[in-house]
Amino acid sequence: MTAEAMEAGPGKGVAADGDRPLRIALLTYKGNPFCGGQGVYVRHLSRELARLGHGVEVIGSQPYPVLDEGEDLEGLSLTELPSLDLYRQPDPFRTPQRDEYRDWIDALEVGTMWTGGFPEPLTFSLRARRHLRARRGDFDVVHDNQTLGYGLLGDVGAPLVTTIHHPITVDRQLELDAAEGWKRRASVRRWYAFTRMQKRVARRLPSVLTVSGTSRQEIVDHLGVAQDRIHVVHIGADTDLFSPDPAVRQVPGRIVTTSSADVPLKGLVFLVEALAKVRTEHPGAHLVVVGKRAEDGPVAQAIERYGLEGAVEFVKGISDAELVDLVRSAEVACVPSLYEGFSLPAAEAMATGTPLVATTGGAIPEVAGPDGETCLAVPPGDSGALAAALSRLLGDPQLRARLGVAGRARVLDRFTWARAAQGTVAHYREAMALSERTTPHRSAPRPSRSAPPTPDRSAAAHSDVAPGESVKDVAEEVVVANRESRATC
């Protein structure tokens, strides 16, 4: 940071990198941090971008993003871009009332849901396109958080940067591998039909960010994106929040994990099987799962089969402070996933000083580090190896202490949100410079560059046809969208 930037501070004409502050539109079609890693990414990245002195407007759909607040975050705001919220609890896959329909995008969303598809990436991208084009000149850069919908192709009013955490085609294949019977496989293929759209969109994007070297290669292999257009910017843990606290009492035998119960990619069923083996040596061993419990399915069946009803607890809806204290209270943290594009739970557990057992699935080794130095590493899908590693750690307090200290040091050195924001801003500026060289000069007036973004909730921002967008453009989008919503893989 230059002396001028340090003196000026955020929002006073100079950002932390010594250049002018940027006005950033950060898009997320599913942004609640309690619903998955994409929401965690938006929450922490937006906070750190604002702390660097930039204006950040998060534009999101339900479940809406949760943003941090503070005196140093005056340039951070949320604009709600509502969908029909078809998957909300307690009535998922609901049929909207007649007066809820606003336009053809709503009809497309419902029609895709009715036919077993997942519409949100496409429909959010179409709403975002309309919104952004109506607000041309408000932003210096648009950052899409893995929507990869057709609406984001072409002109969206500012240079586009996209984060792909990992290709959803990986999730699709793991779900297909776990599916039993042709009906279930057909249902999985239909649900993931949107990945065809995401492949096509990804190949046409000018600038792609991803969170690990493993994800970078998967994006090349699965989505066909040119390698020279993909840039790795590691994400990380909130190391102020996720930190050691000797005052928190460790619970003997406690193992903690974060997982969606019946998502095959998360590997929870193998951890449940491993726990049954561990309890033959450590009868007090028990598992706390941060996530929703499925009443039926492979995990529930495994818990019943091994008689673990009293040894596996599911918790959800807890606060950040409660989550941190839960991780601190565990003797061991575990990431049993078959694949991860990064693994925030691994970084967060290590940041608290809790020793980690993790698989070598996907990018997890990039985060967790070498076996025996910063974690104990096991092959994915191997409940026997998982049980051996857990038993070893539960029985060796000195090993737990050594891995805990080394794990936190690794996170502090490599995986923090401040570092992620700095790297992201550097790629914003590269994308803007590339756009200046390749896009004809626009004569449209622009607001002051030093001003933070100001949401425009006027009728123009929500009309069916935005300024600069013809009815023919919209009609062509409808044809393409409907074709893709009917397609199966």
C-alpha positions as CSV (number, residue, x, y, z in Angstrom):
1,M,0.0,0.0,0.0
2,T,1.3,3.5,-0.8
3,A,1.7,6.2,1.9
4,E,-1.1,8.1,0.1
5,A,-3.5,5.2,0.2
6,M,-2.8,4.6,3.9
7,E,-3.4,8.3,4.7
8,A,-6.6,8.4,2.6
9,G,-8.1,5.2,3.8
10,P,-11.1,3.4,2.3
11,G,-13.7,5.5,0.4
12,K,-11.5,8.6,0.1
13,G,-10.4,8.4,-3.5
14,V,-7.6,5.9,-3.1
15,A,-7.9,2.2,-2.5
16,A,-5.5,0.0,-0.5
17,D,-3.5,-0.9,-3.6
18,G,-2.8,2.8,-4.3
19,D,-5.2,3.0,-7.3
20,R,-8.7,4.4,-7.5
21,P,-11.5,2.6,-5.7
22,L,-13.7,0.3,-7.8
23,R,-17.4,0.0,-8.0
24,I,-18.1,-3.8,-7.9
25,A,-21.3,-5.7,-8.6
26,L,-21.0,-9.1,-7.0
27,L,-23.7,-11.5,-8.2
28,T,-24.8,-14.6,-6.4
29,Y,-27.9,-16.7,-7.2
30,K,-27.8,-18.5,-3.9
31,G,-26.1,-16.4,-1.3
32,N,-27.0,-17.3,2.3
33,P,-23.7,-18.4,4.1
34,F,-25.7,-21.1,6.0
35,C,-26.7,-22.8,2.8
36,G,-23.3,-23.6,1.4
37,G,-19.8,-22.4,0.4
38,Q,-20.9,-19.9,-2.2
39,G,-22.7,-17.8,0.4
40,V,-19.6,-18.0,2.7
41,Y,-17.5,-16.8,-0.3
42,V,-19.7,-13.8,-1.0
43,R,-19.9,-12.8,2.7
44,H,-16.2,-12.8,3.4
45,L,-15.0,-11.6,0.0
46,S,-17.4,-8.6,0.0
47,R,-16.3,-7.6,3.5
48,E,-12.6,-7.7,2.6
49,L,-13.1,-5.9,-0.7
50,A,-14.9,-3.1,1.2
51,R,-12.1,-2.9,3.7
52,L,-9.7,-2.4,0.8
53,G,-11.6,0.8,0.0
54,H,-13.9,-0.4,-2.8
55,G,-17.6,0.0,-3.2
56,V,-19.3,-3.4,-3.3
57,E,-23.0,-4.0,-4.2
58,V,-24.0,-7.6,-3.7
59,I,-26.9,-8.5,-6.0
60,G,-28.5,-11.8,-4.9
61,S,-31.5,-14.0,-4.9
62,Q,-33.1,-16.1,-2.2
63,P,-31.9,-17.3,0.2
64,Y,-30.5,-13.8,0.4
65,P,-26.8,-13.1,1.2
66,V,-25.9,-12.2,4.8
67,L,-23.4,-9.3,4.8
68,D,-21.2,-8.1,7.6
69,E,-21.6,-4.7,9.1
70,G,-19.2,-2.1,10.6
71,E,-17.8,1.4,10.4
72,D,-15.2,0.2,7.9
73,L,-17.9,-1.3,5.6
74,E,-19.8,1.8,4.5
75,G,-19.2,0.9,0.9
76,L,-20.9,-2.5,1.2
77,S,-24.6,-2.9,0.3
78,L,-27.1,-5.6,-0.7
79,T,-29.7,-5.4,-3.6
80,E,-32.3,-8.1,-3.5
81,L,-33.2,-9.6,-7.0
82,P,-36.0,-11.9,-6.0
83,S,-36.8,-15.2,-7.6
84,L,-40.0,-17.1,-6.9
85,D,-38.1,-18.9,-4.1
86,L,-39.4,-22.3,-5.2
87,Y,-37.2,-24.3,-2.8
88,R,-37.9,-22.5,0.4
89,Q,-38.7,-24.3,3.6
90,P,-41.1,-25.6,4.7
91,D,-42.7,-26.0,1.3
92,P,-40.0,-26.8,-1.3
93,F,-41.1,-27.4,-4.9
94,R,-44.1,-25.3,-4.2
95,T,-46.5,-24.0,-6.9
96,P,-46.7,-20.2,-6.8
97,Q,-50.1,-18.4,-6.6
98,R,-51.3,-16.7,-9.7
99,D,-50.5,-13.2,-8.5
100,E,-46.9,-14.1,-7.8
101,Y,-46.0,-14.3,-11.5
102,R,-44.4,-11.1,-12.7
103,D,-43.0,-11.9,-16.2
104,W,-41.8,-14.6,-18.6
105,I,-38.8,-15.4,-16.5
106,D,-41.0,-16.4,-13.6
107,A,-43.0,-18.7,-16.0
108,L,-39.7,-20.2,-17.2
109,E,-38.6,-20.8,-13.6
110,V,-41.8,-22.6,-12.7
111,G,-41.9,-24.6,-15.9
112,T,-38.4,-25.9,-15.4
113,M,-39.1,-26.9,-11.8
114,W,-42.3,-28.7,-12.8
115,T,-40.3,-30.8,-15.3
116,G,-37.6,-31.8,-12.8
117,G,-34.9,-29.3,-13.7
118,F,-33.1,-26.7,-11.6
119,P,-33.8,-23.3,-13.0
120,E,-32.1,-20.9,-10.7
121,P,-28.7,-20.4,-12.5
122,L,-30.5,-19.6,-15.8
123,T,-33.3,-17.4,-14.4
124,F,-31.1,-15.5,-12.1
125,S,-28.7,-14.7,-14.9
126,L,-31.6,-13.4,-17.0
127,R,-32.8,-11.2,-14.2
128,A,-29.3,-10.0,-13.5
129,R,-28.7,-9.1,-17.1
130,R,-31.8,-7.0,-17.2
131,H,-30.9,-5.3,-14.0
132,L,-27.3,-4.6,-14.9
133,R,-28.1,-3.2,-18.4
134,A,-30.7,-0.9,-16.9
135,R,-27.9,0.4,-14.7
136,R,-25.2,0.8,-17.2
137,G,-22.4,3.0,-15.9
138,D,-23.0,2.2,-12.2
139,F,-20.2,-0.4,-12.0
140,D,-16.6,-0.7,-13.1
141,V,-16.7,-4.5,-13.0
142,V,-19.3,-7.3,-12.6
143,H,-18.2,-10.4,-10.6
144,D,-20.4,-13.5,-11.1
145,N,-20.2,-16.1,-8.4
146,Q,-20.7,-19.3,-10.4
147,T,-24.1,-18.6,-12.0
148,L,-22.7,-19.3,-15.5
149,G,-26.1,-18.5,-17.1
150,Y,-26.9,-17.4,-20.6
151,G,-28.0,-14.0,-19.4
152,L,-24.4,-13.1,-18.5
153,L,-23.1,-13.6,-22.1
154,G,-22.5,-10.5,-24.2
155,D,-22.8,-6.9,-22.8
156,V,-23.8,-6.7,-19.2
157,G,-22.7,-3.1,-18.8
158,A,-19.2,-3.6,-17.4
159,P,-16.3,-6.1,-17.8
160,L,-17.2,-9.5,-16.4
161,V,-15.1,-11.7,-14.1
162,T,-16.5,-15.1,-13.0
163,T,-15.6,-17.4,-10.1
164,I,-16.0,-21.1,-10.7
165,H,-15.4,-22.9,-7.4
166,H,-15.4,-26.3,-9.1
167,P,-17.4,-27.7,-12.1
168,I,-20.8,-28.9,-11.0
169,T,-20.3,-31.7,-13.5
170,V,-18.3,-33.3,-10.7
171,D,-21.3,-33.3,-8.4
172,R,-23.4,-34.6,-11.2
173,Q,-21.2,-37.6,-11.8
174,L,-20.9,-38.5,-8.1
175,E,-24.7,-38.3,-7.8
176,L,-25.1,-40.6,-10.9
177,D,-22.6,-43.1,-9.4
178,A,-24.6,-43.3,-6.2
179,A,-28.0,-43.4,-7.9
180,E,-29.9,-46.7,-7.8
181,G,-32.2,-47.6,-10.6
182,W,-32.9,-46.0,-14.0
183,K,-35.6,-43.7,-12.6
184,R,-33.2,-42.2,-10.0
185,R,-30.5,-41.8,-12.7
186,A,-32.9,-40.1,-15.1
187,S,-34.0,-37.7,-12.3
188,V,-30.3,-36.8,-11.5
189,R,-29.7,-36.2,-15.2
190,R,-32.7,-33.9,-15.5
191,W,-31.8,-31.9,-12.3
192,Y,-28.3,-31.3,-13.6
193,A,-29.4,-30.4,-17.1
194,F,-28.3,-26.8,-16.4
195,T,-24.6,-28.0,-16.5
196,R,-24.9,-28.1,-20.3
197,M,-25.6,-24.4,-20.2
198,Q,-22.8,-23.8,-17.7
199,K,-20.3,-25.6,-20.0
200,R,-21.3,-23.4,-23.0
201,V,-21.2,-20.2,-21.0
202,A,-17.8,-21.0,-19.3
203,R,-16.1,-21.5,-22.6
204,R,-17.0,-18.0,-23.7
205,L,-16.0,-16.1,-20.6
206,P,-13.1,-13.7,-20.8
207,S,-11.8,-14.1,-17.2
208,V,-12.3,-17.0,-14.8
209,L,-11.2,-17.1,-11.2
210,T,-11.0,-20.4,-9.3
211,V,-10.0,-21.3,-5.8
212,S,-7.4,-24.0,-6.3
213,G,-5.0,-25.6,-8.8
214,T,-7.1,-28.8,-8.7
215,S,-10.2,-26.8,-9.6
216,R,-8.3,-25.1,-12.4
217,Q,-7.5,-28.4,-14.0
218,E,-11.1,-29.7,-13.5
219,I,-12.4,-26.6,-15.3
220,V,-10.2,-27.2,-18.2
221,D,-11.1,-30.9,-18.4
222,H,-14.8,-30.8,-17.6
223,L,-15.8,-27.4,-19.1
224,G,-13.3,-26.9,-21.9
225,V,-12.2,-23.5,-20.7
226,A,-8.8,-22.4,-22.1
227,Q,-6.2,-22.8,-19.4
228,D,-4.7,-19.3,-20.0
229,R,-8.1,-17.7,-19.1
230,I,-8.2,-19.3,-15.6
231,H,-6.5,-17.7,-12.6
232,V,-6.2,-19.3,-9.1
233,V,-7.0,-17.0,-6.2
234,H,-7.0,-19.1,-3.0
235,I,-9.8,-18.3,-0.5
236,G,-9.5,-18.9,3.2
237,A,-10.7,-18.7,6.8
238,D,-11.7,-15.8,8.9
239,T,-8.7,-16.2,11.1
240,D,-9.9,-13.6,13.7
241,L,-13.1,-15.5,14.2
242,F,-11.7,-19.0,13.7
243,S,-8.9,-18.9,16.3
244,P,-7.8,-21.0,19.3
245,D,-9.3,-20.3,22.7
246,P,-7.9,-22.4,25.6
247,A,-10.9,-21.3,27.7
248,V,-13.2,-23.6,25.6
249,R,-13.2,-27.1,27.1
250,Q,-12.5,-29.9,24.8
251,V,-15.1,-32.7,24.9
252,P,-13.4,-36.2,25.1
253,G,-14.0,-38.3,22.0
254,R,-15.7,-35.5,20.1
255,I,-15.3,-35.5,16.3
256,V,-16.9,-32.6,14.3
257,T,-17.6,-32.3,10.6
258,T,-19.6,-30.0,8.3
259,S,-21.7,-31.9,5.7
260,S,-24.9,-32.1,3.8
261,A,-26.2,-35.5,5.0
262,D,-27.0,-37.3,1.7
263,V,-24.9,-35.4,-0.8
264,P,-22.6,-38.2,-2.0
265,L,-19.7,-35.8,-2.7
266,K,-19.5,-35.0,1.1
267,G,-18.7,-38.6,2.0
268,L,-20.6,-38.5,5.3
269,V,-21.7,-42.1,5.0
270,F,-18.0,-43.3,5.1
271,L,-17.4,-41.2,8.2
272,V,-20.4,-42.8,10.0
273,E,-19.1,-46.3,9.0
274,A,-15.6,-45.2,10.3
275,L,-17.2,-44.0,13.6
276,A,-18.6,-47.5,14.2
277,K,-15.1,-48.9,13.9
278,V,-13.5,-46.2,16.1
279,R,-15.9,-46.9,18.9
280,T,-14.6,-50.4,19.3
281,E,-11.3,-48.8,20.6
282,H,-12.7,-45.5,21.9
283,P,-16.2,-46.2,23.2
284,G,-16.7,-42.5,24.0
285,A,-16.1,-41.3,20.4
286,H,-19.1,-39.4,19.0
287,L,-19.8,-37.3,15.9
288,V,-21.3,-33.8,15.7
289,V,-22.4,-32.9,12.1
290,V,-22.9,-29.3,11.2
291,G,-25.8,-29.7,8.8
292,K,-29.3,-30.9,8.3
293,R,-30.2,-34.5,9.2
294,A,-31.9,-36.5,6.5
295,E,-34.6,-38.7,7.9
296,D,-34.0,-41.4,5.3
297,G,-31.2,-42.3,2.9
298,P,-27.7,-43.8,3.1
299,V,-26.6,-41.8,6.1
300,A,-29.7,-42.4,8.2
301,Q,-29.6,-46.1,7.2
302,A,-25.9,-46.4,8.2
303,I,-26.6,-44.8,11.6
304,E,-29.4,-47.3,12.2
305,R,-27.4,-50.2,10.9
306,Y,-24.4,-49.6,13.2
307,G,-26.5,-48.7,16.2
308,L,-25.1,-45.1,16.4
309,E,-28.3,-43.2,17.1
310,G,-26.9,-41.8,20.3
311,A,-23.4,-41.2,18.9
312,V,-24.2,-39.0,16.0
313,E,-25.8,-35.5,16.5
314,F,-26.8,-33.0,13.8
315,V,-26.9,-29.3,14.5
316,K,-28.0,-26.5,12.2
317,G,-28.9,-22.8,12.4
318,I,-26.2,-22.0,14.9
319,S,-24.4,-18.7,15.0
320,D,-20.9,-18.0,14.0
321,A,-19.7,-17.9,17.6
322,E,-21.5,-21.2,18.4
323,L,-19.9,-22.8,15.3
324,V,-16.4,-21.7,16.3
325,D,-16.8,-22.9,19.9
326,L,-18.2,-26.3,18.6
327,V,-15.0,-26.8,16.4
328,R,-12.8,-25.7,19.3
329,S,-14.5,-28.2,21.6
330,A,-13.7,-31.2,19.3
331,E,-10.6,-33.3,19.8
332,V,-10.6,-34.0,16.0
333,A,-12.1,-32.2,13.0
334,C,-12.8,-34.3,9.9
335,V,-13.4,-33.7,6.2
336,P,-14.5,-37.0,4.7
337,S,-15.4,-35.6,1.2
338,L,-14.9,-37.5,-2.0
339,Y,-14.1,-34.3,-3.7
340,E,-13.8,-30.6,-2.8
341,G,-12.8,-27.6,-5.0
342,F,-11.2,-26.0,-2.0
343,S,-12.7,-27.0,1.5
344,L,-13.5,-24.1,3.7
345,P,-14.3,-26.4,6.7
346,A,-10.7,-27.7,6.5
347,A,-9.2,-24.2,6.6
348,E,-11.6,-23.1,9.4
349,A,-10.9,-26.1,11.6
350,M,-7.1,-25.7,11.1
351,A,-7.4,-22.0,11.9
352,T,-8.9,-22.9,15.4
353,G,-6.0,-25.2,16.1
354,T,-8.2,-28.3,16.0
355,P,-6.3,-31.2,14.5
356,L,-7.6,-32.4,11.2
357,V,-8.3,-35.8,9.5
358,A,-9.0,-35.2,5.8
359,T,-9.3,-37.2,2.6
360,T,-7.2,-36.5,-0.4
361,G,-10.3,-35.8,-2.6
362,G,-9.9,-33.0,-5.1
363,A,-8.2,-29.9,-3.7
364,I,-8.3,-30.9,0.0
365,P,-4.5,-31.6,0.1
366,E,-3.8,-28.1,-1.2
367,V,-5.5,-26.8,1.9
368,A,-4.8,-29.4,4.5
369,G,-1.1,-29.9,3.6
370,P,1.2,-32.9,3.9
371,D,0.1,-36.1,5.8
372,G,1.7,-36.2,9.2
373,E,2.8,-32.5,9.2
374,T,-0.4,-30.4,9.2
375,C,-3.1,-33.2,9.1
376,L,-3.6,-36.9,8.8
377,A,-4.6,-37.6,5.2
378,V,-6.5,-40.7,4.0
379,P,-7.9,-41.8,0.6
380,P,-11.5,-40.7,-0.2
381,G,-14.2,-43.3,0.2
382,D,-12.1,-45.6,2.5
383,S,-13.9,-45.9,5.9
384,G,-11.2,-48.2,7.2
385,A,-8.4,-45.7,6.6
386,L,-10.6,-43.0,8.1
387,A,-11.2,-45.0,11.2
388,A,-7.5,-45.7,11.7
389,A,-6.6,-42.0,11.4
390,L,-9.3,-40.9,13.8
391,S,-8.4,-43.6,16.3
392,R,-4.7,-42.6,16.1
393,L,-5.5,-38.9,16.8
394,L,-8.0,-39.7,19.6
395,G,-5.3,-41.8,21.3
396,D,-2.4,-39.4,21.0
397,P,-2.7,-36.0,22.7
398,Q,0.8,-34.9,21.7
399,L,0.1,-35.6,18.0
400,R,-3.2,-33.6,18.3
401,A,-1.3,-30.6,19.7
402,R,1.4,-30.7,17.1
403,L,-0.9,-30.9,14.1
404,G,-3.2,-28.2,15.6
405,V,-0.3,-25.7,15.9
406,A,1.0,-26.6,12.4
407,G,-2.4,-26.4,10.8
408,R,-3.1,-22.9,12.1
409,A,0.3,-21.7,11.0
410,R,-0.4,-23.0,7.5
411,V,-3.7,-21.1,7.2
412,L,-2.2,-17.9,8.5
413,D,0.5,-18.1,5.9
414,R,-1.6,-19.1,2.9
415,F,-5.4,-18.9,3.3
416,T,-6.9,-15.7,4.6
417,W,-9.8,-13.6,3.1
418,A,-7.7,-10.4,3.1
419,R,-5.2,-12.1,0.8
420,A,-8.0,-13.5,-1.4
421,A,-9.5,-10.0,-1.8
422,Q,-6.2,-8.5,-2.8
423,G,-5.7,-11.1,-5.5
424,T,-9.3,-10.7,-6.7
425,V,-8.9,-6.9,-7.1
426,A,-5.7,-7.5,-9.2
427,H,-7.7,-9.6,-11.6
428,Y,-10.6,-7.0,-11.7
429,R,-8.1,-4.4,-12.9
430,E,-6.7,-6.8,-15.5
431,A,-10.2,-7.5,-16.8
432,M,-10.9,-3.8,-17.0
433,A,-7.7,-3.1,-18.9
434,L,-8.5,-5.9,-21.4
435,S,-12.0,-4.5,-21.9
436,E,-10.6,-1.0,-22.5
437,R,-8.4,-2.4,-25.3
438,T,-11.0,-4.5,-27.0
439,T,-14.3,-2.6,-26.5
440,P,-15.2,0.6,-28.5
441,H,-15.3,3.7,-26.4
442,R,-18.8,4.4,-24.9
443,S,-20.0,7.9,-24.7
444,A,-22.6,7.2,-21.9
445,P,-22.1,9.4,-18.9
446,R,-20.6,7.8,-15.8
447,P,-20.9,8.8,-12.1
448,S,-17.9,9.8,-10.1
449,R,-15.4,6.9,-9.9
450,S,-14.8,7.5,-6.2
451,A,-18.4,7.1,-5.2
452,P,-19.7,3.8,-3.9
453,P,-22.4,2.1,-5.9
454,T,-25.9,3.4,-5.3
455,P,-28.7,0.8,-5.9
456,D,-31.3,2.0,-8.4
457,R,-34.6,0.5,-7.5
458,S,-36.6,2.5,-10.0
459,A,-39.1,0.9,-12.4
460,A,-36.6,1.0,-15.2
461,A,-34.3,-1.4,-13.3
462,H,-37.1,-4.0,-13.2
463,S,-38.8,-3.6,-16.5
464,D,-38.9,-6.6,-18.9
465,V,-36.8,-4.8,-21.6
466,A,-33.8,-2.8,-20.3
467,P,-32.5,0.3,-22.1
468,G,-30.3,-0.9,-25.0
469,E,-32.0,-4.3,-25.1
470,S,-34.5,-4.9,-27.9
471,V,-37.6,-7.0,-27.8
472,K,-35.8,-9.2,-30.3
473,D,-32.9,-9.8,-27.8
474,V,-35.4,-10.9,-25.2
475,A,-37.3,-13.2,-27.6
476,E,-34.0,-14.9,-28.6
477,E,-33.2,-15.4,-24.9
478,V,-36.5,-17.1,-24.4
479,V,-36.0,-19.5,-27.2
480,V,-32.5,-20.4,-26.0
481,A,-33.6,-20.7,-22.4
482,N,-36.6,-22.9,-23.2
483,R,-34.5,-25.2,-25.4
484,E,-31.9,-25.6,-22.6
485,S,-34.6,-26.1,-19.9
486,R,-35.9,-29.1,-21.9
487,A,-32.6,-30.6,-22.6
488,T,-31.2,-33.6,-20.7
489,C,-27.7,-34.9,-20.7
